[in-house]
């Protein structure tokens, strides 16, 4: 219930601001929402303690660091392979994200590679766990979106 209290209008304003720019100063955020910097700091601390704000990180462009080929690899495998597969995926520097799925594919894996040849080697490493199906990303339709309270059940918009 603590999270519901924290996610009032002010809480959502803070969450939206942090999702847009996690480096916003407490003074700037306080001015934007009509709170003092210490009050904003306390709200953020409570959002962090409850796990609503789970962390902060820099967004690094894979293209800018020499990994211009992005792909999603869908992998079919048996549940007996999951421990070995997830251990292997965690060790692969090309793997950016991995999700366990319901349906015919057990996992979808987002990777970044330096070239299509590099991607082919990554796929080869994963194919030992089962059949793969790879889609190369041509472009992003839009940047990752922030969580919006309108997505919650019972929201008014």
N, C-alpha and C positions, 0 to 999 in steps of 0.2 A: 504494500500500500504506500510505502514511502516514495516509490518511483512515481506513482500517480500524483502525489502532492508536489513533487519536484517538477513535474511536467505540466505546470499551469502555463498561462500565456507567457509569463516572464521566463520560465524554464525553457520553453520552446524557442523563444527569441535567443536565448543564450546558446542553445544547442545548434540552431540554424547558423548563428554567427561563427561558432567554433568549427562547424563543418565547412563553412565557406573559407575561413581564414583562422586557423588555430593559433596563429601568432598575433592576433589582435590584442592590443594592450587592454588591461583592465579599465584604464581611464576611458579609452575610446569606446569600449563596450558599455561601460556604465553610462556614458553620455547618450549613447544610442537608445538605451532602454530605460533611462531615468533612474539609475541606481548609483550609489557610491561605489568606488573601486573595491573597498573592503567587503561590501555586501555582495558584489559580483564574485569576488574571490571565494567567499563562503559558499555561494550557490554552486560554483564550479567544483569546489572541493566535495560537496555533497553529491553532485552528479557523478563525480569520479568514484567516490566511495560505494555508491549503489551499483556501479557498473554501467550506468547509462552512457557516460563518456568512458570508453574503454581504452583510449590511448590517443597518441598524437604521432604523426609521422610525416616525413617529407615525401612528396610525390616526385619520383625521378623518372625522366623520360627515357625509356629503353632505347629509342632511336638515337638520342643524343649521346649515349654511352656505347654505341656500336652494336645494338641488338634490334635491328629494324624489322625483323620478321616475327610477327605475332601470330600465334595459332591456338586453336582449341582442339585438343585431342580427346576424343571419347574412347573409353576403354571398357571392353567387356572382360570380366574375369570372375573367377569363383570366389566365394567368401573365404575359402581357405587361403587364398593368395593375399587377402587384405593386409595382414600385418607386414609381410615382406614387401609388398608394393608400397604401402605408405612409408615404410622406412626408406625405401629406395627413392621415392619422390622427394622426401625431405632432404636427401643428400644431393639432389640434382639442382645445380645453380640455375638452370634454364626454367625451372618450374616456378611460376609466380603465384599461382592459386590452384587449389584442387578441391573438388566437391564430390561427395559420395551421393549417388543418385538413386531414385526409384525408377524402375523401368528396365529396358534391355541393356543399357549402358550402366556399368557400375560406377564409373567416375567420369568427370569432365575435368580436364587439366588445361590450364592456360600456361603457355610457354612463350619465351622470348628467345630468339636465335639470331645469330650473326648473318646467316644465309640459309637458303633452302637446303644446301648440303648439310649444314649444321642441324637443321630441323630434321632431316632424314636420319641422322645419327641418333637424335633424341627419340624419334619414333621407333627406331630399331631397338633401343634400350628398353622401351616400354612394351614392345610387342612380345617379349618373352613372357609377359604376364597374361596375354590374351589378345584377341583381335582389336585393332584400333581403327578409328575413322577420324581423319584430320581435316579441319577447315582452316585455311589460312585467312587471316584478317586482312581485308583490303583497306578499310578505313573505319574509324569510329563514327557512328551516327551522331553521338553527342558524348560529352564528358560524363564520368560517373556522377550520379545524382545523389544529393543529400537525402537523408530520411526526412520525410515530410509528415506532420501530424495528420494531414488529410487522408493518409493511407490507412489510418487506424480505424477499426470497426467502430461505427457510431459517430464518425466525424461528420460535420455538417456541410462540407464542401464537396 
